[in-house]
Each structure stands twice: as structure tokens, then as C-alpha cells.
Amino acid sequence: MRDLPATLYTGELFSNTAPVIIPRKYEYLPGICAFCMSGEFTKALRAINPNVAVENGYVSKIHWDPGKWLYSDTTIPLPKAYADAPTQWIFKGTITSSIALLHVAIARLLGYQWPEHELDELDELSNSDGIVCIPAVRGEDPAAERLRALLAAAYGNDWSPTKEQELIAATGSEAKDLDEWLRNDFFEQHCKLFHHRPFIWHIWDGRRRDGFHALVNYHKLAEGNGKGRQVLESLTYSYLGEWITRQKDGVKRGEGGAEDRLAAALELQKRLIAILEGEPPFDIFVRWKPIEKQPIGWEPDINDGVRINIRPFMASDIPGGRKGAGILRWKPNISWGKDRGKEPVRPQEQFPWLWKNGKFTGDRVNDVHLTSEEKRKARETMNRKTRSK
């Protein structure tokens, strides 16, 4: 507050305690930037208003001399926008220059790309379907080996077992290797790093050391035109289905632990099938959409956000899992309580959750479950009305 620091504005939401200066001409930007980052700006503003908190309107009253700041040695080249944090949209996806190396590497392995992502040879090592299983499944290498290969390609000659241990320790984990870190620590760290809106989901059967674990790219899982449903079907019937077949064979051979692994896998598959079908409590509910446009089964709209689409996966805890996490390895800090504010009046037929005892409440409730039959009837009713017009 005392020095009134300035920086380049890149389009994010901002508090009204920070003014944004937009030049009338782009060529003015270097000079204005130099002026605002110099001590002259603070002096000029304090001459008008010496208060600690200065209202935004005073900034436009400062005199700026383009002749002085555009054509003199004081003009500075504009700094290039850069971010080494994967939480920033301008992050370019470079593993070795990131402050969260392993998390960026996993995102790259699952095929995730940042808006400013720069394609490189590592993209050839990424997964195309958005599913990477931690154990070896369907002829694919375990996730730890695939992640290790990606890191080795990123680091080149600098890669070594010692480097692997350093990267794991840098996350705050005490895991002995990448497999242990992926199974037990990754998802909790991922949720916290990305503000409890994870885009890599760790789905598991509740067995820490020898169970079925899969990392899934949420952006693939929530893709439109039925593609997201195909990803979930592939996870349910292809990847997990192959794992179940192996456990059944193990039971026949008398393999130790196979019977327990089979039971756990079948429990997981039962929940995944329930998500595909979408009956309560495994349904998706979008408060702002009318009942006839509510998803039936796994029909996610990625624009509705993680909070909405993750609900079915947290609906029923897997035996051995974390309380409230459902089939996820860790519980993100997400709830579906009532949001602040009120909705404008909407028709009761289309928005019954906004009404109570025949009166409109407008309460922004989210803990609502609708059956597929209710949604289908609403669609049929709306289609009849549309055809009759």
C-alpha cells in the first residue's frame, strides 16, 4: 500500500482495490508501464491523495507525459508474461521449469494441455484415451514406469534414480518410489495444488497396495458428444473388466489375495455402472438447468464445472476408502450445500427444486437428486409442447 506496486495485467478477475490502466494506443504501453513501475507514479498519486487507501478514480487524474516516457532512456522493454506454476493459465506445460514437476509430468502423461501449452517431443509419450492404470492392465506398462520414461525424456542425461527420489521428496512425500507416491500421495497433493478442483481423478477399489487404481483425465471423461461416456465405459468394462478377469483366473489357481481383489474390483465396477446409469445418488444435478435438460446417466457438460460432475464419483464410499470420497482415492473439499443468493422466479414445472409447498423460494440448493424417469418425462413433455407450437 505504501509503495503502490504495479505489474502487467493479463485479464484475470481483480479486486476493486486495484485499478487497471488501459492505454488508448498500444504504443503507449511501454511508456506507461515504465512510469507506473517507477517512483514517479507513486509521487504523482500521493500529491493528489496522500491517504493510505486511494480510490481508483484518482489514477486517471495523474498527468503522464508521453514525450518524457516514450522517447527517453527511462522506457523499459515490456516484461514477457511467464509462469512456472501449473495453476496459471499462461503456464506452458514445461516439466523441468515448473515448481510442481511431478504433477506437471502426470498431467502431460494423461494428455492434459494448458492453454499456452507448447508442443514438444514429450507429447508423443502422452496417453491418448485419458486413462493410465497404476498397475499393469491391458498390456500397458504400470503408471510408474510410464511416468519414469516421461521424466527421463524430459531430463535427458540429468535423469537418475537419485533425481527421482529428489522429486518425490520435494512434494513432501516419504514414498520410496513413484509407484508408492502415485498410489498414496498424488491425488491428495493434486487436489490441494489445484484448489480442490482436480482435473486428474484417481479412481480405485479401496486396496492400497495390490488393488486396481486408475488415473483419469477429467477433461476426457467430461468430453461432449458422448465421448466422455465412452471413456467411462472403457474404464468400467475394458480396463477394470480385464483386471476382474485376471482376478477370477487367480481365484481358480488358488492365488493368494485374488479372492479379495476380485471382491473389491466388483464393488468398484458396480459403482461405475451406477454412474453410467445415473440413478440417485449417482446422478448429475445442475441447479441452473431446467429438469428437461438435466443429464440422464453419464452425460456431463464440462462447462458445468468439476463441482457438479464429480458428485456421482463421491456418492458411495468404496470399502476401505476414505469417508466421503466415494471411489476417489482422497476426498476433495467439495460440498453441495445451499449457495448464497436467490434465483429469479422460474417455472415450477421446469425448476421444482426452487419451489416449496407451492411457493417460490429461489434457494440455490444443490443437494437434489432426480430419477432418470423424472428427467425423461420432462423431456417428453417439453418435446410435445415444442411440436404443438
BAMAR-465685 format. One record per residue (C-alpha): x, y, z; residue number from 1; residue in one letter; chain. Coordinates in Angstrom, 1 decimal, padded with zeros to 4 digits. Example, Ala and Ser with C-alpha at 12.3 -4.5 7.8 and 13.67 -1.06 7.14 Angstrom:
      xx      yy      zz  pos  code  unit
   012.3  -004.5   007.8    1     A     A
   013.7  -001.1   007.1    2     S     A
end
This chain:
      xx      yy      zz  pos  code  unit
   000.0   000.0   000.0    1     M     A
   002.8   002.4   000.7    2     R     A
   004.8   001.8  -002.5    3     D     A
   001.7   001.2  -004.8    4     L     A
   003.4  -001.5  -006.9    5     P     A
   002.4  -002.1  -010.5    6     A     A
   002.5  -005.0  -012.8    7     T     A
   001.2  -006.1  -016.2    8     L     A
  -002.5  -007.1  -016.2    9     Y     A
  -003.3  -010.3  -018.1   10     T     A
  -007.1  -010.4  -017.9   11     G     A
  -007.9  -012.1  -014.6   12     E     A
  -010.6  -011.0  -012.2   13     L     A
  -009.4  -008.5  -009.7   14     F     A
  -010.5  -006.7  -006.6   15     S     A
  -011.8  -003.1  -006.9   16     N     A
  -008.9  -002.0  -004.7   17     T     A
  -006.7  -002.4  -007.8   18     A     A
  -007.1  -000.1  -010.8   19     P     A
  -006.4  -001.3  -014.3   20     V     A
  -004.9   001.2  -016.7   21     I     A
  -005.7   000.6  -020.4   22     I     A
  -003.8   002.8  -022.9   23     P     A
  -005.7   004.5  -025.7   24     R     A
  -002.9   003.4  -028.0   25     K     A
  -000.9   000.2  -027.8   26     Y     A
   002.3   002.1  -028.5   27     E     A
   001.8   004.0  -025.2   28     Y     A
   002.1   000.8  -023.2   29     L     A
   005.9   000.6  -022.7   30     P     A
   006.0   004.2  -021.5   31     G     A
   003.0   003.9  -019.2   32     I     A
   004.5   000.7  -017.8   33     C     A
   007.8   002.4  -017.2   34     A     A
   006.1   005.3  -015.5   35     F     A
   003.9   003.1  -013.2   36     C     A
   006.8   000.9  -012.2   37     M     A
   008.9   003.9  -011.3   38     S     A
   008.8   006.0  -008.2   39     G     A
   007.3   008.9  -010.2   40     E     A
   003.9   007.2  -010.3   41     F     A
   003.7   006.9  -006.5   42     T     A
   004.8   010.5  -006.0   43     K     A
   002.3   011.8  -008.5   44     A     A
  -000.6   009.9  -006.9   45     L     A
   000.4   010.8  -003.4   46     R     A
   000.5   014.5  -004.4   47     A     A
  -003.2   014.2  -005.3   48     I     A
  -004.3   011.9  -002.4   49     N     A
  -001.9   011.2   000.5   50     P     A
  -004.3   008.6   002.1   51     N     A
  -003.2   005.0   002.6   52     V     A
  -006.1   003.7   000.6   53     A     A
  -006.5   005.7  -002.7   54     V     A
  -009.7   005.3  -004.7   55     E     A
  -009.3   004.1  -008.3   56     N     A
  -010.6   007.3  -009.8   57     G     A
  -007.6   009.3  -008.7   58     Y     A
  -005.3   007.3  -011.0   59     V     A
  -006.9   008.9  -014.1   60     S     A
  -006.2   012.3  -012.7   61     K     A
  -002.4   011.9  -012.8   62     I     A
  -000.6   013.7  -015.6   63     H     A
   001.5   011.4  -017.8   64     W     A
   003.9   013.0  -020.3   65     D     A
   004.4   010.7  -023.3   66     P     A
   007.3   012.8  -024.6   67     G     A
   009.2   012.0  -021.4   68     K     A
   008.3   008.3  -021.0   69     W     A
   008.2   007.2  -024.6   70     L     A
   011.3   008.7  -026.1   71     Y     A
   013.9   008.6  -023.3   72     S     A
   016.2   006.2  -021.6   73     D     A
   013.6   005.6  -018.9   74     T     A
   011.4   003.5  -021.2   75     T     A
   011.8  -000.2  -020.4   76     I     A
   011.0  -003.2  -022.6   77     P     A
   007.8  -004.9  -021.6   78     L     A
   008.3  -008.0  -019.5   79     P     A
   007.1  -011.2  -021.1   80     K     A
   004.3  -012.9  -019.3   81     A     A
   005.7  -016.1  -017.7   82     Y     A
   004.5  -018.5  -015.1   83     A     A
   006.3  -021.6  -013.6   84     D     A
   003.2  -022.6  -011.6   85     A     A
   000.8  -025.0  -013.3   86     P     A
  -002.2  -023.3  -011.7   87     T     A
  -001.7  -020.3  -014.0   88     Q     A
  -003.3  -020.3  -017.5   89     W     A
  -000.1  -018.8  -019.1   90     I     A
   001.9  -021.8  -017.9   91     F     A
   003.4  -023.5  -021.0   92     K     A
   003.5  -027.1  -019.7   93     G     A
   007.3  -027.4  -019.4   94     T     A
   008.1  -030.0  -016.8   95     I     A
   011.6  -029.1  -015.8   96     T     A
   010.9  -025.4  -015.3   97     S     A
   007.8  -026.0  -013.2   98     S     A
   007.5  -025.6  -009.4   99     I     A
   005.4  -028.8  -009.3  100     A     A
   007.4  -031.1  -011.6  101     L     A
   005.8  -034.4  -010.9  102     L     A
   002.3  -033.1  -011.1  103     H     A
   003.0  -031.5  -014.4  104     V     A
   004.6  -034.7  -015.7  105     A     A
   001.5  -036.7  -014.7  106     I     A
  -000.8  -034.2  -016.4  107     A     A
   001.3  -034.4  -019.5  108     R     A
   001.2  -038.3  -019.3  109     L     A
  -002.6  -038.1  -019.2  110     L     A
  -002.7  -035.9  -022.3  111     G     A
  -003.7  -032.7  -020.5  112     Y     A
  -002.6  -029.4  -022.2  113     Q     A
  -002.6  -025.9  -020.8  114     W     A
  -004.0  -023.1  -022.9  115     P     A
  -000.4  -021.8  -023.6  116     E     A
   000.9  -025.4  -024.0  117     H     A
   003.9  -025.7  -026.3  118     E     A
   004.1  -029.0  -028.2  119     L     A
   007.3  -030.9  -027.9  120     D     A
   008.6  -034.5  -028.1  121     E     A
   007.1  -035.4  -024.8  122     L     A
   003.6  -035.2  -026.3  123     D     A
   004.4  -038.5  -028.1  124     E     A
   004.6  -040.2  -024.7  125     L     A
   001.2  -039.0  -023.5  126     S     A
  -001.8  -041.2  -023.3  127     N     A
  -004.5  -040.8  -026.0  128     S     A
  -007.6  -042.1  -024.1  129     D     A
  -007.0  -040.3  -020.9  130     G     A
  -006.7  -043.4  -018.7  131     I     A
  -003.5  -044.6  -017.1  132     V     A
  -003.7  -047.5  -014.7  133     C     A
  -001.2  -047.7  -011.8  134     I     A
  -000.9  -051.5  -012.0  135     P     A
  -000.2  -053.1  -015.4  136     A     A
  -003.5  -053.6  -017.2  137     V     A
  -004.5  -054.5  -020.7  138     R     A
  -000.9  -055.0  -021.8  139     G     A
   000.2  -051.4  -020.8  140     E     A
   003.1  -050.7  -018.5  141     D     A
   002.4  -049.6  -014.9  142     P     A
   001.9  -045.9  -014.4  143     A     A
   005.2  -045.5  -012.5  144     A     A
   007.2  -046.9  -015.4  145     E     A
   005.4  -044.7  -017.9  146     R     A
   005.9  -041.7  -015.7  147     L     A
   009.6  -042.6  -015.3  148     R     A
   010.1  -042.8  -019.0  149     A     A
   008.5  -039.4  -019.5  150     L     A
   010.7  -037.8  -016.8  151     L     A
   013.8  -039.5  -018.3  152     A     A
   012.9  -037.9  -021.7  153     A     A
   012.4  -034.5  -020.1  154     A     A
   015.7  -034.5  -018.1  155     Y     A
   017.9  -036.3  -020.6  156     G     A
   021.3  -037.1  -019.2  157     N     A
   020.4  -035.4  -015.9  158     D     A
   017.9  -038.1  -015.1  159     W     A
   018.8  -040.7  -012.4  160     S     A
   017.3  -042.7  -009.5  161     P     A
   018.6  -040.0  -007.2  162     T     A
   016.7  -037.4  -009.2  163     K     A
   013.6  -039.5  -008.8  164     E     A
   014.0  -039.5  -005.1  165     Q     A
   014.6  -035.8  -005.0  166     E     A
   011.4  -035.1  -006.9  167     L     A
   009.3  -037.3  -004.7  168     I     A
   010.8  -035.7  -001.5  169     A     A
   010.2  -032.2  -003.0  170     A     A
   006.4  -032.9  -002.9  171     T     A
   006.6  -033.6   000.9  172     G     A
   006.1  -037.3   000.5  173     S     A
   008.0  -040.0   002.2  174     E     A
   007.2  -042.6  -000.5  175     A     A
   010.1  -044.9  -001.5  176     K     A
   009.3  -044.8  -005.2  177     D     A
   007.0  -043.4  -007.8  178     L     A
   004.5  -046.3  -007.6  179     D     A
   004.0  -045.8  -003.8  180     E     A
   003.7  -042.0  -004.4  181     W     A
   001.1  -042.4  -007.1  182     L     A
  -000.9  -044.9  -005.1  183     R     A
  -001.0  -043.0  -001.8  184     N     A
   000.1  -039.3  -002.1  185     D     A
  -000.5  -038.0  -005.6  186     F     A
  -004.2  -037.3  -005.6  187     F     A
  -004.3  -035.5  -002.2  188     E     A
  -001.5  -033.3  -003.4  189     Q     A
  -003.2  -032.7  -006.7  190     H     A
  -006.4  -031.7  -005.1  191     C     A
  -004.7  -029.2  -002.8  192     K     A
  -002.5  -027.8  -005.6  193     L     A
  -005.4  -027.1  -007.9  194     F     A
  -007.7  -025.7  -005.2  195     H     A
  -009.9  -028.8  -004.8  196     H     A
  -011.0  -028.8  -008.4  197     R     A
  -008.9  -031.8  -009.7  198     P     A
  -008.6  -032.5  -013.4  199     F     A
  -006.8  -035.8  -012.9  200     I     A
  -009.0  -038.2  -010.9  201     W     A
  -007.6  -041.1  -009.0  202     H     A
  -010.3  -043.9  -009.1  203     I     A
  -009.6  -047.0  -007.0  204     W     A
  -011.1  -050.1  -005.4  205     D     A
  -010.0  -049.4  -001.8  206     G     A
  -006.9  -051.7  -001.7  207     R     A
  -003.8  -049.6  -001.1  208     R     A
  -001.0  -052.0  -002.3  209     R     A
  -002.4  -054.5  -004.7  210     D     A
  -005.7  -053.2  -005.9  211     G     A
  -007.0  -051.5  -009.1  212     F     A
  -006.0  -047.9  -009.3  213     H     A
  -006.6  -045.7  -012.4  214     A     A
  -005.7  -042.1  -013.1  215     L     A
  -008.2  -040.5  -015.5  216     V     A
  -008.1  -037.2  -017.3  217     N     A
  -011.3  -035.4  -016.3  218     Y     A
  -011.3  -033.3  -019.5  219     H     A
  -011.5  -036.6  -021.5  220     K     A
  -014.1  -038.0  -019.1  221     L     A
  -016.3  -035.0  -019.4  222     A     A
  -015.9  -034.5  -023.2  223     E     A
  -019.1  -033.8  -025.2  224     G     A
  -020.9  -035.7  -027.9  225     N     A
  -020.8  -039.0  -026.0  226     G     A
  -017.1  -039.2  -026.0  227     K     A
  -016.8  -038.8  -022.2  228     G     A
  -019.3  -041.7  -021.7  229     R     A
  -017.1  -043.8  -024.0  230     Q     A
  -014.1  -043.1  -021.7  231     V     A
  -016.1  -044.2  -018.6  232     L     A
  -017.3  -047.3  -020.4  233     E     A
  -013.7  -048.1  -021.4  234     S     A
  -012.6  -047.7  -017.8  235     L     A
  -015.5  -049.8  -016.5  236     T     A
  -015.6  -052.7  -019.0  237     Y     A
  -012.2  -052.7  -020.7  238     S     A
  -009.6  -051.7  -018.1  239     Y     A
  -011.4  -052.8  -015.0  240     L     A
  -013.0  -055.7  -016.8  241     G     A
  -009.6  -057.1  -017.8  242     E     A
  -008.5  -056.7  -014.2  243     W     A
  -011.5  -058.6  -012.9  244     I     A
  -010.9  -061.5  -015.4  245     T     A
  -007.3  -061.8  -014.1  246     R     A
  -008.5  -062.0  -010.5  247     Q     A
  -011.1  -064.7  -011.5  248     K     A
  -008.3  -066.7  -013.0  249     D     A
  -006.2  -066.1  -009.9  250     G     A
  -009.0  -067.5  -007.7  251     V     A
  -009.2  -070.6  -009.9  252     K     A
  -005.4  -071.1  -009.5  253     R     A
  -005.6  -070.5  -005.7  254     G     A
  -003.5  -067.3  -005.9  255     E     A
  -003.2  -065.6  -002.6  256     G     A
  -005.3  -062.5  -002.2  257     G     A
  -007.1  -063.0  -005.6  258     A     A
  -010.4  -063.5  -004.0  259     E     A
  -010.2  -060.3  -002.0  260     D     A
  -009.0  -058.4  -005.0  261     R     A
  -011.9  -059.8  -007.1  262     L     A
  -014.5  -058.7  -004.5  263     A     A
  -013.0  -055.2  -004.3  264     A     A
  -012.9  -054.8  -008.1  265     A     A
  -016.5  -056.0  -008.5  266     L     A
  -017.6  -053.4  -005.9  267     E     A
  -015.9  -050.7  -007.9  268     L     A
  -017.4  -051.9  -011.1  269     Q     A
  -020.8  -051.9  -009.6  270     K     A
  -020.4  -048.2  -008.7  271     R     A
  -019.0  -047.2  -012.1  272     L     A
  -022.0  -048.9  -013.8  273     I     A
  -024.3  -047.0  -011.5  274     A     A
  -022.6  -043.7  -012.6  275     I     A
  -023.2  -044.7  -016.2  276     L     A
  -026.9  -045.3  -015.5  277     E     A
  -027.2  -042.2  -013.3  278     G     A
  -029.9  -043.2  -010.8  279     E     A
  -029.8  -041.4  -007.4  280     P     A
  -027.4  -041.0  -005.6  281     P     A
  -025.2  -041.4  -008.7  282     F     A
  -026.9  -038.7  -010.8  283     D     A
  -025.6  -035.4  -012.0  284     I     A
  -027.7  -032.4  -010.9  285     F     A
  -027.2  -028.9  -012.4  286     V     A
  -029.1  -026.3  -010.4  287     R     A
  -029.4  -023.8  -013.1  288     W     A
  -030.7  -026.1  -015.9  289     K     A
  -034.4  -027.0  -016.2  290     P     A
  -035.4  -030.5  -015.5  291     I     A
  -035.7  -031.5  -019.2  292     E     A
  -032.1  -030.5  -019.7  293     K     A
  -030.7  -032.4  -016.7  294     Q     A
  -028.2  -035.2  -017.7  295     P     A
  -029.6  -038.7  -017.9  296     I     A
  -026.8  -041.1  -016.8  297     G     A
  -023.2  -040.0  -017.5  298     W     A
  -023.9  -037.1  -019.9  299     E     A
  -021.6  -034.5  -018.4  300     P     A
  -021.2  -030.9  -019.6  301     D     A
  -017.6  -029.8  -018.9  302     I     A
  -018.9  -026.2  -018.8  303     N     A
  -020.9  -027.1  -015.6  304     D     A
  -017.6  -027.5  -013.7  305     G     A
  -015.8  -030.1  -011.6  306     V     A
  -018.0  -029.5  -008.6  307     R     A
  -021.1  -030.6  -010.5  308     I     A
  -019.7  -033.5  -012.4  309     N     A
  -017.6  -035.1  -009.7  310     I     A
  -020.7  -035.7  -007.4  311     R     A
  -021.6  -039.2  -008.7  312     P     A
  -018.0  -040.4  -008.1  313     F     A
  -018.2  -039.3  -004.4  314     M     A
  -021.8  -040.6  -003.9  315     A     A
  -021.0  -044.0  -002.3  316     S     A
  -017.8  -044.9  -000.4  317     D     A
  -015.8  -047.9  -001.5  318     I     A
  -015.0  -050.4   001.3  319     P     A
  -011.5  -049.4   002.6  320     G     A
  -011.8  -045.9   001.1  321     G     A
  -011.8  -042.5   002.7  322     R     A
  -015.0  -041.4   004.3  323     K     A
  -017.0  -039.1   001.9  324     G     A
  -014.6  -039.7  -001.0  325     A     A
  -016.7  -042.3  -002.8  326     G     A
  -014.5  -044.1  -005.3  327     I     A
  -011.8  -041.4  -005.3  328     L     A
  -008.5  -042.0  -003.5  329     R     A
  -008.9  -038.8  -001.4  330     W     A
  -011.7  -036.5  -000.6  331     K     A
  -011.6  -033.1  -002.3  332     P     A
  -013.0  -030.3  -000.3  333     N     A
  -016.3  -030.1  -002.2  334     I     A
  -019.8  -029.9  -000.9  335     S     A
  -023.2  -029.5  -002.4  336     W     A
  -024.9  -027.3   000.2  337     G     A
  -027.0  -024.3  -000.5  338     K     A
  -025.2  -021.5  -002.3  339     D     A
  -025.6  -017.8  -001.3  340     R     A
  -028.1  -015.6  -003.1  341     G     A
  -031.5  -016.2  -004.6  342     K     A
  -032.6  -017.3  -008.1  343     E     A
  -035.1  -015.1  -010.1  344     P     A
  -038.6  -016.6  -010.4  345     V     A
  -038.6  -019.7  -012.6  346     R     A
  -041.5  -022.0  -013.7  347     P     A
  -042.2  -024.7  -011.1  348     Q     A
  -042.7  -027.3  -013.8  349     E     A
  -039.1  -026.8  -015.0  350     Q     A
  -037.4  -025.9  -011.7  351     F     A
  -039.3  -027.8  -008.9  352     P     A
  -036.3  -027.5  -006.6  353     W     A
  -036.8  -023.8  -006.4  354     L     A
  -040.3  -024.2  -005.0  355     W     A
  -041.6  -025.5  -001.7  356     K     A
  -045.3  -026.1  -000.8  357     N     A
  -046.4  -024.3  -003.9  358     G     A
  -044.4  -021.2  -003.1  359     K     A
  -041.2  -020.0  -004.9  360     F     A
  -038.2  -019.8  -002.6  361     T     A
  -035.4  -019.2  -005.0  362     G     A
  -033.0  -021.0  -002.7  363     D     A
  -029.9  -022.1  -004.6  364     R     A
  -030.0  -025.7  -003.5  365     V     A
  -027.5  -028.3  -004.9  366     N     A
  -028.2  -031.4  -002.8  367     D     A
  -031.0  -032.6  -005.1  368     V     A
  -031.4  -036.0  -006.7  369     H     A
  -033.7  -036.7  -009.7  370     L     A
  -034.5  -040.1  -011.2  371     T     A
  -033.9  -040.8  -014.9  372     S     A
  -037.7  -041.4  -015.2  373     E     A
  -038.4  -037.9  -014.0  374     E     A
  -036.0  -036.4  -016.5  375     K     A
  -037.3  -038.5  -019.4  376     R     A
  -040.9  -037.5  -018.7  377     K     A
  -039.9  -033.8  -018.5  378     A     A
  -038.1  -034.1  -021.9  379     R     A
  -041.1  -035.8  -023.5  380     E     A
  -043.4  -033.1  -022.1  381     T     A
  -041.2  -030.3  -023.4  382     M     A
  -040.9  -032.0  -026.8  383     N     A
  -044.7  -032.3  -027.1  384     R     A
  -045.1  -028.7  -026.3  385     K     A
  -042.5  -027.7  -028.8  386     T     A
  -044.1  -029.8  -031.6  387     R     A
  -047.6  -028.4  -030.8  388     S     A
  -046.4  -024.8  -031.4  389     K     A
end
